Amino acid sequence: MMVGTKPASAQCAQCAANVASNVKNGDTTANGLNKGIMFLLAAPYLAVAIVGFVWYKKYRRKNVNLEMRNEKLHLN
């Protein structure tokens, strides 16, 4: 997923117009703005992944001992 990424311009119309005018003047804030938006997009997924990993490590079963009787089970 990380190898096949393309730059994304996920900005509102006002932000895009402001950044476009700044880029024409030679400013490089557009790259930082796009990276900040992508960071804010990825943060919730990262938080859910960390919580899921901690939950998995905490609640997984370790060395479960199943003691089953040797008697036959009669259902009638």
C-alpha positions as CSV (number, residue, x, y, z in Angstrom):
1,M,0.0,0.0,0.0
2,M,2.8,2.4,0.9
3,V,4.7,1.6,-2.3
4,G,1.9,2.5,-4.7
5,T,0.9,5.8,-3.3
6,K,0.3,9.0,-5.4
7,P,0.2,12.5,-4.1
8,A,-3.3,13.6,-3.1
9,S,-4.7,17.1,-3.0
10,A,-7.4,16.7,-0.4
11,Q,-8.2,20.3,0.4
12,C,-11.2,22.5,0.5
13,A,-11.8,25.0,-2.3
14,Q,-10.6,28.0,-0.3
15,C,-7.4,26.2,0.9
16,A,-6.7,25.0,-2.6
17,A,-7.0,28.5,-4.1
18,N,-4.8,30.0,-1.4
19,V,-2.1,27.3,-1.9
20,A,-2.3,27.5,-5.7
21,S,-1.7,31.3,-5.5
22,N,1.2,30.8,-3.1
23,V,2.8,28.1,-5.3
24,K,2.7,30.5,-8.3
25,N,4.7,32.9,-6.1
26,G,7.3,30.3,-5.3
27,D,6.1,29.2,-1.9
28,T,6.4,25.5,-0.9
29,T,3.8,25.3,1.8
30,A,1.6,23.1,-0.4
31,N,3.7,20.0,0.3
32,G,3.5,20.6,4.0
33,L,-0.2,21.2,3.9
34,N,-0.8,18.0,1.9
35,K,1.4,16.0,4.3
36,G,-0.5,17.4,7.3
37,I,-3.9,16.4,5.8
38,M,-2.6,12.9,5.1
39,F,-1.3,12.6,8.7
40,L,-4.7,13.7,10.1
41,L,-6.3,11.1,7.8
42,A,-4.1,8.3,9.0
43,A,-4.2,9.1,12.7
44,P,-7.5,7.4,13.6
45,Y,-6.6,4.3,11.7
46,L,-3.3,4.1,13.6
47,A,-5.1,4.6,16.9
48,V,-7.6,1.8,16.2
49,A,-4.7,-0.5,15.2
50,I,-2.9,0.2,18.4
51,V,-6.0,-0.4,20.5
52,G,-6.7,-3.6,18.6
53,F,-3.2,-4.9,19.1
54,V,-3.2,-4.1,22.8
55,W,-6.6,-5.8,23.2
56,Y,-5.4,-8.9,21.3
57,K,-2.3,-9.2,23.5
58,K,-4.2,-8.7,26.7
59,Y,-7.2,-11.0,26.1
60,R,-5.8,-13.8,24.0
61,R,-5.8,-17.2,25.7
62,K,-2.6,-18.8,26.8
63,N,-2.1,-22.4,27.8
64,V,-5.8,-23.3,27.9
65,N,-6.3,-26.7,29.6
66,L,-9.4,-28.5,28.6
67,E,-10.3,-31.2,31.1
68,M,-12.8,-33.4,29.5
69,R,-14.4,-36.5,31.1
70,N,-13.8,-39.9,29.7
71,E,-17.5,-40.8,30.1
72,K,-19.8,-41.1,27.2
73,L,-22.4,-38.4,26.9
74,H,-26.0,-39.6,26.9
75,L,-28.4,-37.2,25.3
76,N,-31.6,-39.4,25.7
